[in-house]
Amino acid sequence: PSSRRAVEEEDRPPMAAAAGHSRRSSSSIAGATLLALGCWLVGCMLLSSDAFVSGPAARTERAQRTSLRAEAAASPSPSPSVALVKVTEENKMTTASVLGGLAGLLVGGVWVGAGLFAAGSYLSRKDDDIAKALKGVASGSLEVLNFGG
């Protein structure tokens, strides 16, 4: 069988062999390009001055804000805690779609996640029992986020 395969490869025109090779090389080039693009995006995020601030500059800025707050007039009662995310109808709908997308991503991959994100977004904007259920779950998760943060 191996000698038969060798004879078939010799009989194959050179263009057919080159076409098979170009498919493999083009897919590897596409993968390398996608990887390079991802690394570039992550690098831009990390090097951006607005993205992540750490080190001495962040500590200095935090110390300056603290001193400004300490110099402000003292309030008679302690200020109430501020929620990380306000629980509004729009935020509930957005959270419902994001939770659906995350669940789909964990269970079935990228395409299932995208589908469940779109379905969650559509269903949470309707005015029926399913929308109320999705908004209830989203509201609960926002409350947990605000409680933990």
C-alpha positions in Angstrom: 0.0 0.0 0.0 2.8 2.5 0.8 4.4 1.9 -2.6 1.0 2.4 -4.3 0.7 5.8 -2.5 4.1 6.8 -3.7 3.2 5.9 -7.3 0.0 8.0 -6.9 1.9 10.9 -5.6 4.3 10.7 -8.5 1.4 10.6 -11.0 -0.2 13.6 -9.4 0.4 16.9 -11.2 2.7 19.4 -9.4 -0.1 21.9 -9.1 -2.3 19.5 -7.0 0.5 19.0 -4.6 1.2 22.7 -4.4 -2.6 23.4 -3.8 -2.6 21.0 -0.8 0.5 22.7 0.6 -0.9 26.2 0.1 -4.0 25.3 2.1 -2.0 24.2 5.1 0.3 27.2 4.9 -2.5 29.6 4.5 -4.3 28.3 7.6 -1.1 28.4 9.6 -0.5 32.0 8.4 -4.1 32.9 9.4 -3.6 31.4 12.8 -0.3 33.2 13.3 -1.9 36.4 12.2 -4.8 36.0 14.6 -2.4 35.2 17.4 -0.3 38.2 16.7 -3.4 40.4 16.5 -4.5 39.1 19.9 -1.1 39.7 21.5 -1.1 43.2 20.0 -4.5 44.0 21.4 -3.5 42.8 24.9 -0.3 44.8 24.7 -2.2 47.9 23.8 -4.6 47.4 26.7 -1.7 46.9 29.2 0.3 49.8 27.9 -2.6 52.2 27.8 -2.5 54.8 30.5 -6.2 54.5 31.2 -6.4 50.7 31.4 -4.4 49.4 34.4 -2.6 51.7 36.8 -0.2 50.1 39.2 3.1 50.9 40.9 4.2 54.2 42.5 2.1 56.4 40.2 -1.1 54.7 41.4 -0.1 54.9 45.0 0.7 58.6 44.7 -2.6 59.4 43.0 -4.5 57.4 45.7 -2.6 59.2 48.5 -3.5 62.6 46.9 -7.1 61.7 46.7 -7.1 60.5 50.3 -5.5 63.7 51.5 -8.1 65.8 49.6 -10.9 63.8 51.1 -9.4 64.2 54.6 -9.2 68.0 54.1 -12.9 68.3 53.1 -15.5 69.4 55.7 -16.6 66.6 58.0 -20.1 65.4 57.3 -22.4 65.0 60.3 -23.4 61.4 59.4 -21.5 58.7 57.5 -22.2 58.7 53.8 -24.1 55.7 52.6 -22.3 53.0 50.6 -22.4 53.4 46.8 -23.3 50.5 44.7 -20.8 49.3 42.0 -23.6 48.9 39.5 -27.0 50.6 39.7 -29.8 48.1 39.4 -31.8 49.7 36.6 -34.0 48.1 33.9 -31.4 48.7 31.2 -28.7 47.2 33.4 -30.9 44.2 34.1 -31.4 43.5 30.4 -27.7 43.9 29.7 -26.8 41.6 32.5 -29.3 39.0 31.4 -27.8 38.9 28.0 -24.2 38.7 29.3 -25.1 35.9 31.7 -26.7 34.0 28.9 -23.6 34.5 26.8 -21.2 33.4 29.6 -23.3 30.3 30.3 -23.3 29.4 26.6 -19.6 30.0 26.4 -18.9 27.7 29.3 -21.2 25.0 28.1 -20.9 24.9 24.4 -18.2 27.2 23.2 -18.1 30.5 21.3 -21.0 29.9 18.9 -23.3 28.7 21.6 -22.3 31.6 23.8 -23.0 34.1 21.0 -26.4 32.5 20.3 -27.4 32.5 24.0 -26.2 36.1 24.3 -28.4 37.2 21.4 -31.3 35.1 22.7 -30.9 36.6 26.2 -30.8 40.1 24.8 -33.9 39.5 22.7 -35.9 37.8 25.4 -35.0 40.2 28.2 -36.4 43.1 26.1 -39.8 41.5 25.6 -42.7 42.1 28.1 -43.6 38.6 29.2 -42.9 36.0 32.0 -39.6 34.9 30.4 -38.3 38.5 30.5 -39.4 38.9 34.1 -37.5 35.7 35.0 -34.4 36.7 33.1 -34.5 40.2 34.7 -35.0 38.6 38.2 -31.9 36.5 37.7 -29.9 39.4 36.4 -31.1 41.6 39.3 -30.0 39.0 41.8 -26.6 38.7 40.2 -26.2 42.5 40.2 -27.1 42.6 43.9 -24.5 39.9 44.6 -21.9 41.9 42.7 -22.8 45.1 44.7 -22.8 43.2 48.0 -19.4 41.5 47.3 -17.8 44.7 45.9 
